[in-house]
Amino acid sequence: MIRTGILKGWRLWKLSLVLYIVELVMALFIGLQVMSAIEDGISGSMDIERFMDSFDYSTYHDFLVLHGDVFDLLIFQLKLFIPIFFIVNIFTTAGILYCGKINSSRWRDFWKGGSIHFFGLLVNFILYSFLFLIWSLLWVGPMIWLVPYYLETVGCEACLFSTLIIMIPIYLFGLMYLINASAVSKCQLIEKDISNLYAFGHGLGYSLRRMVKLSGIFLFFFLALMVILTIYNVFVRSLGLTTPTLIILTAIVQQFIIWLRVLFRMMYLYSVQAMHFKKVSNE
Amino acid sequence: MAVRILNLITILCSIIPVWTAAQCDPHMDPPKSQRVANYKMAVTLDTMQKSVTGSQTLTWVNPSPDTIRELRFYMYVNAFKNSRSTFLNGTREIFGRHYKDRERQEWGYITVNKITRDASELTDSIKYIQPDNDNSFDQTVMSVTLEKPVMPYDSIDLIMDFITKLPKLLVRTGYSRDHFYHVTHWFPQIGVYEKDTLGKWGWNCHQFYRLTEFYADFGNYDVVIEAPDNLVIDGTGCRMDSTSTRSGWQKLHYRAEDVIDFAWVAYPYFHRIEDDWNGVQIRLLTPEEHLNLVPRFLHAVKSALSYLEAYIGPYPYASITMMDPPVHALSSGFMEYPAYITLGSFRYFPRGLRTIESLVMHEFTHQYFMAVVATNEKEEPWLDEGFVTYFEDRIMEATYGQEASLIDFLGYKISNSAFTRSEYTDLPDPSFSPLAVPAWELQNSSKGLFYSKTATVLKTMENLVGSATMDTIIQRYYERWKFRHPKGHDFKRVVSEVLSRDGKEALLGGVDRFFDQLIYGTGVCDYMVEEIENERVWTDAGLFGEYQNFRFEEGRPGEEWRGVVTVRRLGEVILPVDIMVQYEDGSSEMISWDGVDSYYRFEFEKSVRSCHIDPERKLMIDIDFLNNSLTLEDNKWPVRKMGVRSIYWILNLLQSLAFLV
């Protein structure tokens, strides 16, 4: 399945490039404002040079104290942006899965798939967001409560640490299960003309039955991403961003990594789709 | 298992130094202080009642030419008697802990049952007074009227039977679960009879406020503590002997000389680790869970001992006890008492976050500024907390390097002094109060002011006068005032003496002005480069020569350039500053400005590329470093670097959210 997903994703790389560009435009909207805010605030200052060599706390702190209100506006904009991002992403995900289903890389099919399945996937997104929220509250709530309980009442720091070491992976495992279930439901919605509730139930049930395989798919792409990010971090740490050439080089590498993230997500969805399609075909 | 093996190794390593640990001899010969207040106590810790009962014999010497008819005592634990005490009044929470829902046995108090002098009882003359306010509920100051006065320079012996019911731990003193007892400011302690700023003798014995600490006279303490023998007990001074008394009980005899207080702790689950540094006995009490931190504690305290001995003077006491509380008793931490400091830590604190080390260094430095140079922590907290924070910065940076002394974690490096400065500049209004105010006048923001602003002012002073001169100032201040009670003006006098001897007063812009602005005033320091203008110098123009032979010269821009730099003083504080000017031809020049005018234009016969006020950041007290410089060079790369980073992180955030879709 993974092989099929990778091949299909690779064949439709142009789609991933478009998705990446859409996201880049959105990020640039915020990022350029950050640059502009910094430029307006301190670009004439020679202290800003200190940012080139390392992290200078005093410069950074003075900037935040004196010009920090700029970031309030940016955070506000980011909050507005995230719903827009979700809507765009629901559309593009529908388009990607539709192209995967009919094995097409034509734009027309991408737009068609996005238009046809947008509302189905939107409802799916709402249903799973609700589940993500409940799952998070179920675990994060007790985790927050456990901190004072272990420290004040039980007085055992190691117990708290051990408990969190157990709880956090369970929580993350649950998240992984929900992400897989959501992907299966989306595939089901694209493949068959069924109700959202049925797809929702099918996704949860199918992911439970095929937990090992689906987890394998998810972890494969997740670990691949982690390896790439680790290599990138080692690369940045060893080189530093101290000259214009290195800044340009790093920016290019960063964007390549982001594109890879987009591509990996597509490959993951296609892998799940391939696995699910096999099951549907067998039926 | 690995953790257990690590713990075992740590325990073994900590046991080895016990064999070579220094002996603790509290004897000071000759006496270091006037020994005004001397206590001999025999007390019992009642773990059922959570109380300490016993008797003390106070030998007090009248240090004044006055005939004294009234004695005043601190009764600090009464701050926890009810919600109307001056300490608790007006708040439901102390350090985030709600206290009003406490049960009866969770409140604390101290009471003197009997007080006698030469067999004559004075108990009936006891009354609680409120010298600072009208709060009659406050019983933190006790007055005892004497039938027979204490003559000038004469001494008096008082025998006092008292009960201290420890409160459930709220802050500093009290009990916590599993029989943790932190017994601090716990006995009837006599106030300080001294001259006020006008030279008039009188009692300095303030009520206990939430934001005030302590102030007491030097003396000897001889304390016998009887307690259940499962408790690990330690505190101020040297343990002279320990014996078993009745079954299951131990009797410990402690002695400390020339100290201003005596504090101790008891807890059954402490590991007691001994080490030594140049003959100073180091005792560390830590719960099992924090044994992994032992090397960090010991390294930090030894670094502090070494640094302070080199730059101030030898540590005068025979021992230092460090108490690292269990996490449920964390609010007993972060404090200083003579030869006894309390810490605060978590088992999993990363090595790169050195707040554990900075805390050890901070509290240990209080042995110099609080325990030995015993300033009034209530009236002039800047003199102890500020000096200690200044030295905390210095020791941290000498030990762990200037750049990343406090934090060296995930690529982020923060120095201790930069963080201290930021605590000051973070204040909502850095000019809200002078430094030299009593602690009780501030409700909040005291840390940013007393600790951080003072340390930043002292760092600025050091940068202006030079490290060697600053060390001379501190050493002279310490030598002159050790085992005494100096005031702020005494420190100022030392600064003035040293600088005038070396002819360096001008480096501060005058000592009086420096102190008036930064210690006694509220102004802020903020210098700014406002503008750089460059223009061609025009050639001469007009009519030259005599009538009929006039020669007309038309003015035009010449080959030479002229640069004008406008600098401003935005704050009220005036300090001399260096200004670095870089010219277009690549040369540079450092000029000095007295910083007096609020606006000044410097003219240069060259084109100026950039200007930097205080390029070496000597004026750490400047609240905005960013406006200290201006360049005409079009260098956008630092901004681009930040932009590139922020775009990358936004894209990563979006990609992570995409998994929800």
Interface residues (C-beta under 8 A of the other chain):
Chain A: E23 L24 M26 A27 L28 I30 G31 L32 V34 M35 I38 E39 G41 I42 S43 G44 S45 M46 D47 I48 E49 R50 F51 M52 S54 F55 Y57 S58 T59 H61 D62 F63 V65 L66 L78 I82 F85 F86 N89 I90 T93 L121 F125 Y128 S129 F132 L151 E152 T153 G155 C156 E157 A158 F161 I179 S182 R237 L241 P244 I247 T250 A251 Q254 Q255 I258 R261 V262 R265
Chain B: V3 R177 D178 E289 P326 V327 H328 F346 R347 Y348 E403 G411 Y412 K413 I414 S415 A418 F419 R421 S422 T425 D426 S610 H612 P615 R617 I623 D624 F625 L626 N627 N628 S629 L630 T631 N635 K636 W637 P638 V639 R640 K641 M642 G643 V644 R645 S646 I647 Y648 I650 L651 N652 L654 Q655 L657 A658 F659 L660 V661
